[in-house]
Amino acid sequence: MTMTNRHYQLLLAISTFESQIQALTHYSLENCECFALLQEKLDELSSWILQEKPQAISKELEVTPEHDRRIKQLRETTIKALCMLEKHQSQCAREHQLNLSEYLYQLSENTKIELKNAGIGNNSRVLFIGSGSYPISAFTISQFTGAVVHGLDIDEQAVTMANQLDLSHLSTTFSCKDLITEFVSFRPTHVVIASLVEHKWELLKQLQPHLNRSHRILVRFGNGLKSAFNYPFNPNLIEGWGTKLIPNDTAIYDTVLMERAE
């Protein structure tokens, strides 16, 4: 394709966000007061991604290698920053100094929309894969539905921090044990796969033999420009699954409701 001025402007914006977030992540390691600046920059990126104009230009550039490279580079930098910021937020929550960022607030609001579509209620048992150190989504599910929620994460420090949060009024637990072992032991009715989980299809393939048609799976992902904040996913990649996209134009990620079709 022929590149135009606006295409180069988008690539420059992506590159600028990446370099700024990378620098702020480094500065935050030196001085925790810089976490506020990092939070502001991530919220700015989140708002920019949701604008129609950048999304349209990004869609035009999807076939170009430079766009793909820049998006992937931004995603890895953003995810590293998000995980570090989340641990900072978790620490602040334990010390009652929490200033919830726009990203985390939207995460909580988007979860409420997902609950209705997935039919999660007070008799549900939700296995949340990729729960993180400050598991806002897991807490939101338990708080608004009364469901029992068990979070899994491969980061042992994140699991330890999540378990240290004083939310004894909620039915939430967190672990970093083997997925299938936890699935069989916990006996979930619903499974949620977080948008920051990279290999979603691999997890679904592991789970598929253990699922029946009553299980509901929520998969969060981000394609196109949204993949700068989330790992991408194609819900129609293989047969054997029924899918329903949950519409939410204000969400930084997309969500698909899946179930075994056979």
VMD Tcl script that draws the C-alpha trace (Angstrom):
set ca {
  {0.00 0.00 0.00}
  {1.02 3.64 -0.48}
  {1.85 5.29 2.84}
  {0.40 8.74 3.50}
  {1.10 11.47 6.02}
  {-1.57 10.25 8.43}
  {-0.16 6.71 8.34}
  {3.26 7.99 9.38}
  {1.64 10.12 12.07}
  {0.02 7.02 13.55}
  {3.30 5.08 13.52}
  {5.00 8.02 15.20}
  {2.27 8.18 17.86}
  {2.68 4.45 18.57}
  {6.46 4.84 18.79}
  {6.14 7.89 21.07}
  {3.78 6.10 23.48}
  {6.15 3.13 23.59}
  {9.24 5.20 24.39}
  {7.41 7.29 27.00}
  {5.93 4.26 28.78}
  {9.28 2.48 28.71}
  {11.01 5.51 30.25}
  {8.31 5.96 32.91}
  {8.51 2.27 33.80}
  {12.24 2.67 34.39}
  {11.77 5.89 36.37}
  {9.11 4.22 38.54}
  {11.65 1.62 39.59}
  {13.88 4.47 40.76}
  {11.20 6.56 42.44}
  {7.71 5.30 43.31}
  {6.28 8.82 42.86}
  {6.70 8.26 39.11}
  {3.96 5.61 39.23}
  {1.46 8.47 39.07}
  {3.02 9.64 35.80}
  {3.03 6.09 34.45}
  {-0.62 5.70 35.39}
  {-1.52 8.93 33.58}
  {0.35 7.85 30.44}
  {-1.32 4.42 30.37}
  {-4.72 6.06 30.81}
  {-3.87 8.45 27.96}
  {-2.96 5.51 25.73}
  {-6.15 3.71 26.71}
  {-8.27 6.73 25.71}
  {-6.36 7.20 22.45}
  {-6.84 3.57 21.42}
  {-10.62 3.91 21.79}
  {-10.83 6.87 19.40}
  {-12.34 6.11 15.99}
  {-9.70 7.93 13.92}
  {-6.62 6.02 15.19}
  {-8.53 2.75 14.94}
  {-9.48 3.43 11.31}
  {-5.93 4.38 10.30}
  {-4.52 1.37 12.14}
  {-6.89 -0.91 10.23}
  {-5.55 0.46 6.95}
  {-2.00 -0.33 8.09}
  {-2.63 -3.87 9.35}
  {-0.96 -5.42 6.30}
  {2.30 -3.52 6.75}
  {5.21 -5.13 8.66}
  {6.23 -1.83 10.29}
  {2.79 -1.37 11.84}
  {2.81 -4.94 13.14}
  {6.30 -4.51 14.61}
  {5.44 -1.22 16.30}
  {2.21 -2.57 17.79}
  {3.95 -5.66 19.17}
  {6.71 -3.56 20.66}
  {4.18 -1.22 22.29}
  {2.19 -4.19 23.62}
  {5.17 -5.79 25.34}
  {6.19 -2.45 26.88}
  {2.60 -1.71 27.96}
  {2.01 -5.12 29.50}
  {5.25 -4.91 31.48}
  {4.21 -1.47 32.73}
  {0.67 -2.62 33.55}
  {1.90 -5.58 35.59}
  {4.31 -3.37 37.51}
  {1.67 -0.68 38.08}
  {-0.81 -3.32 39.24}
  {1.65 -4.53 41.88}
  {2.05 -0.93 43.01}
  {-1.75 -0.58 43.15}
  {-1.97 -3.79 45.17}
  {0.61 -2.47 47.64}
  {-1.30 0.82 47.94}
  {-4.56 -1.07 48.53}
  {-2.98 -2.91 51.47}
  {-1.87 0.44 52.88}
  {-5.27 2.11 52.13}
  {-3.69 4.65 49.78}
  {-5.29 3.45 46.56}
  {-5.85 5.87 43.70}
  {-7.66 3.72 41.16}
  {-6.53 4.47 37.62}
  {-8.92 4.96 34.71}
  {-7.74 1.66 33.25}
  {-8.56 -0.30 36.41}
  {-11.86 1.54 36.80}
  {-12.88 0.65 33.25}
  {-11.80 -2.93 33.90}
  {-14.25 -3.09 36.78}
  {-17.06 -1.47 34.77}
  {-16.54 -3.78 31.80}
  {-16.66 -6.82 34.08}
  {-20.18 -5.87 35.17}
  {-21.33 -5.98 31.52}
  {-19.77 -9.42 31.05}
  {-21.54 -10.83 34.12}
  {-25.01 -10.42 32.62}
  {-24.05 -11.99 29.30}
  {-22.34 -14.99 30.89}
  {-25.14 -15.70 33.36}
  {-22.85 -15.55 36.41}
  {-24.85 -15.60 39.66}
  {-24.54 -16.47 43.33}
  {-24.44 -20.20 42.56}
  {-21.61 -19.84 40.06}
  {-18.01 -20.90 40.50}
  {-15.63 -18.83 38.38}
  {-12.07 -19.83 37.51}
  {-10.19 -16.67 36.52}
  {-7.00 -17.32 34.52}
  {-4.48 -14.47 34.64}
  {-5.92 -12.82 37.74}
  {-2.84 -10.69 38.54}
  {-1.62 -9.01 41.72}
  {-4.57 -6.63 42.04}
  {-7.46 -8.74 40.70}
  {-10.14 -6.10 40.22}
  {-12.18 -8.33 37.88}
  {-12.21 -11.27 40.29}
  {-13.28 -8.99 43.14}
  {-15.96 -7.36 40.99}
  {-17.42 -10.73 39.99}
  {-17.60 -11.92 43.60}
  {-18.91 -8.61 44.95}
  {-21.71 -8.12 42.43}
  {-22.88 -11.73 42.08}
  {-21.85 -13.58 45.24}
  {-20.07 -16.16 43.06}
  {-17.08 -18.08 44.35}
  {-14.01 -16.96 42.36}
  {-10.65 -18.72 42.19}
  {-7.84 -16.87 40.42}
  {-4.84 -18.44 38.71}
  {-1.64 -16.68 37.70}
  {1.83 -17.89 36.69}
  {3.45 -15.02 38.66}
  {3.98 -16.30 42.20}
  {4.58 -12.80 43.56}
  {1.31 -11.60 42.03}
  {-0.59 -14.47 43.66}
  {1.01 -13.74 47.04}
  {0.07 -10.06 46.77}
  {-3.52 -10.89 45.76}
  {-3.93 -13.23 48.73}
  {-2.61 -10.53 51.10}
  {-5.38 -8.08 50.21}
  {-7.91 -7.74 53.03}
  {-11.15 -8.67 51.27}
  {-12.38 -11.38 53.60}
  {-16.01 -10.47 52.83}
  {-15.53 -11.80 49.28}
  {-15.37 -15.46 48.22}
  {-12.05 -15.18 46.38}
  {-8.86 -17.25 46.47}
  {-5.72 -17.17 44.33}
  {-3.16 -19.77 43.29}
  {-0.33 -20.42 40.82}
  {-0.82 -24.19 40.57}
  {-1.37 -26.32 37.45}
  {-4.41 -25.32 35.37}
  {-6.02 -28.76 34.98}
  {-5.34 -29.72 38.60}
  {-7.07 -26.53 39.73}
  {-9.93 -26.97 37.26}
  {-10.70 -30.50 38.46}
  {-10.37 -29.51 42.11}
  {-12.33 -26.24 41.91}
  {-15.12 -27.53 39.61}
  {-15.98 -24.19 37.95}
  {-19.19 -23.36 36.12}
  {-17.46 -20.47 34.31}
  {-13.92 -19.72 33.16}
  {-12.53 -16.26 32.42}
  {-9.28 -15.86 30.45}
  {-7.72 -12.42 30.98}
  {-6.68 -10.23 28.05}
  {-3.04 -10.24 29.22}
  {-2.86 -14.05 28.87}
  {-0.90 -14.61 25.68}
  {-1.54 -18.22 24.60}
  {-5.31 -18.37 24.85}
  {-5.93 -21.16 22.34}
  {-3.39 -23.37 24.09}
  {-5.33 -22.96 27.34}
  {-8.63 -23.67 25.63}
  {-7.19 -26.85 24.10}
  {-6.07 -27.97 27.55}
  {-9.49 -27.27 29.01}
  {-11.64 -28.65 26.18}
  {-11.56 -32.36 27.23}
  {-12.75 -31.36 30.71}
  {-15.61 -29.13 29.59}
  {-19.25 -29.99 29.02}
  {-21.85 -27.90 27.21}
  {-22.98 -26.22 30.42}
  {-19.61 -24.54 30.94}
  {-19.28 -20.92 29.85}
  {-15.91 -19.43 28.88}
  {-15.23 -15.68 28.70}
  {-12.14 -14.80 26.67}
  {-10.84 -11.24 26.73}
  {-8.60 -10.08 23.89}
  {-7.67 -7.13 21.70}
  {-7.16 -7.13 17.94}
  {-6.03 -4.28 15.71}
  {-5.06 -1.18 17.66}
  {-6.48 -2.73 20.84}
  {-3.69 -5.31 20.65}
  {-1.37 -2.55 21.92}
  {-3.00 -3.16 25.32}
  {-4.00 -6.82 25.05}
  {-2.90 -10.04 23.40}
  {-4.85 -10.74 20.17}
  {-7.17 -13.69 19.62}
  {-9.24 -15.14 16.77}
  {-12.33 -16.81 18.29}
  {-13.12 -18.56 14.98}
  {-9.75 -20.23 14.61}
  {-10.89 -23.84 15.08}
  {-14.15 -25.77 15.00}
  {-15.89 -27.24 18.03}
  {-16.72 -23.97 19.78}
  {-19.81 -21.80 19.80}
  {-18.99 -18.09 20.09}
  {-20.87 -14.90 20.90}
  {-19.14 -11.51 20.89}
  {-20.15 -9.31 23.83}
  {-20.51 -5.77 22.44}
  {-18.97 -2.91 24.43}
  {-17.61 0.04 22.45}
  {-16.16 1.68 25.57}
  {-13.96 -1.30 26.53}
  {-10.20 -1.31 25.98}
  {-10.51 -5.02 25.20}
  {-13.11 -7.22 23.46}
  {-14.81 -10.24 25.03}
  {-16.18 -13.38 23.43}
  {-18.44 -15.86 25.23}
  {-17.53 -19.41 24.24}
  {-18.93 -22.88 24.85}
  {-18.31 -26.33 23.49}
  {-20.41 -26.90 20.39}
  {-20.02 -30.68 20.42}
}
mol new
graphics top color blue
foreach p $ca { graphics top sphere $p radius 0.5 }
foreach p [lrange $ca 0 end-1] q [lrange $ca 1 end] { graphics top cylinder $p $q radius 0.2 }
display resetview
